[in-house]
Amino acid sequence: QVQLVESGGGLVQPGGSLRLDCAASGITFSSYAMGWYRQAPEKQRELVGVITSGGSTNYGDSVKGRFTISRDNAKNTVYLQMNSLKPEDTAVYYCNANKIRWGREFNYWGQGTQVTVSS
């Protein structure tokens, strides 16, 4: 079955850095767009960043210039490097795999990892 397993979350001080990893199995990783989303308490889930199968990237406005998404198809892993973290970055971060083939959407989520930015 499909599994997306996030790791790397934790507690970090404002201005600090964290890297999140998402290891995928059960899918042809290289054919999927991979994304990171986040959800803070009482807020809607929002896009953090996405990287297409071709390597193009797109980011949410609140993280542009601070976060970088990348992928290693040989390791079936997508990364999110988070720098200059702010308290408002505190949320559960979710990994997503998505593609559309033959008129059908294939969409999968990880279980999430908590990121807390606090002094």
N, C-alpha and C positions, 0 to 999 in steps of 0.2 A: 504494500500500500504506500501511498504518498506520505512522506514525512518531511516537515520543515522544522529544524531544531535550532532555535536561537540560543546564543550564549554571549557573555561579555557584559551583561548589565550589572548595575550596582550603584553604590553611593559615591558621588564625586563632588568636590567643592566647585563653586562658581569659578569659571575661567579654566577649568580643567578639561581633560580629554578622556574619551572612552572609545573603544572599538567594539562594535557588535559584529558577530559572525552568525551566519545562517547556513547550516549544512542541509542540503536537500538529498533525498533519496526517493526512488520510485517514479521519477520523471526523467525525461530526456532534457536535462538541465539546460543545455546550450540553446534549446529552441524556445525557451521561456523568457519573457520579460520578468525581471525580478525587482521587487520593490520593498521598501520599508515604510510602514505607516505607524502612527502613534495615536494613543488615546489617553487623555488626561481625565481625571475624575469629573464627571458631569459635563464632559465635552464630547463632541462627535469625533470619530476617528478621522485623522487627516493624513494626507500624503506627506511623507518626509522626502523620499527620493525614489526614483525608478531608473533602472538601466535595462535597455532593450537587449534582445539577443544579438544585435549588431554592435552594442557597446555605447549607444547614445544614452545620455543622461538627462534627467529633468528633476528639479527640486521644488519643494514648497518654498514660498517666499520667505518664511520665517527662519529658514536654515541656510539659505543661499550664502555662499562665501565662508560658511563655517563647517558644513558637513560635506563629506565626499562618499559617494557610493561607488563600489567597484565589484568585479566578479572574477572568479577563477574557474573557468569551465572544466579544467582538468581535475579540480578538487570538488566540483559541484557545490561551490560555496559563494555566497554573496556577502560583502562586507559593508559596514557603515562606520566610517571614521568621523567621530564627532569631536570638534575642537571648540574652544571658547564657549563652553557650556554655560547656560543660564538657568536660573531656577524655573523659568517657564518651559524649559525643555523636559521637565519632570513628567513622565508618562510611562505607560506600558508600550513597548515598541514591538511591532509585529512584522514578521517577514511574510511576503506574498509572492506567489508564482502565478503567472497568468499568460495564457495564449489563446488565440482564436484560430481554430482549424476546422475546415469543412462546415462552416456555419455554426459551430458549437464552441462555447467558451469553456476552457479548462482553468479553474481558479482554486488555489489552495492557500491556506493560512497556517502559520505556525502558532504555537501556544502563547507566545509573547514573553518578553523579558522586561523587568522593571528597571527603569533608569531614574534615579533620584539625584537632583542637583541641589545641594544644600550645604551651608556652612555649619 
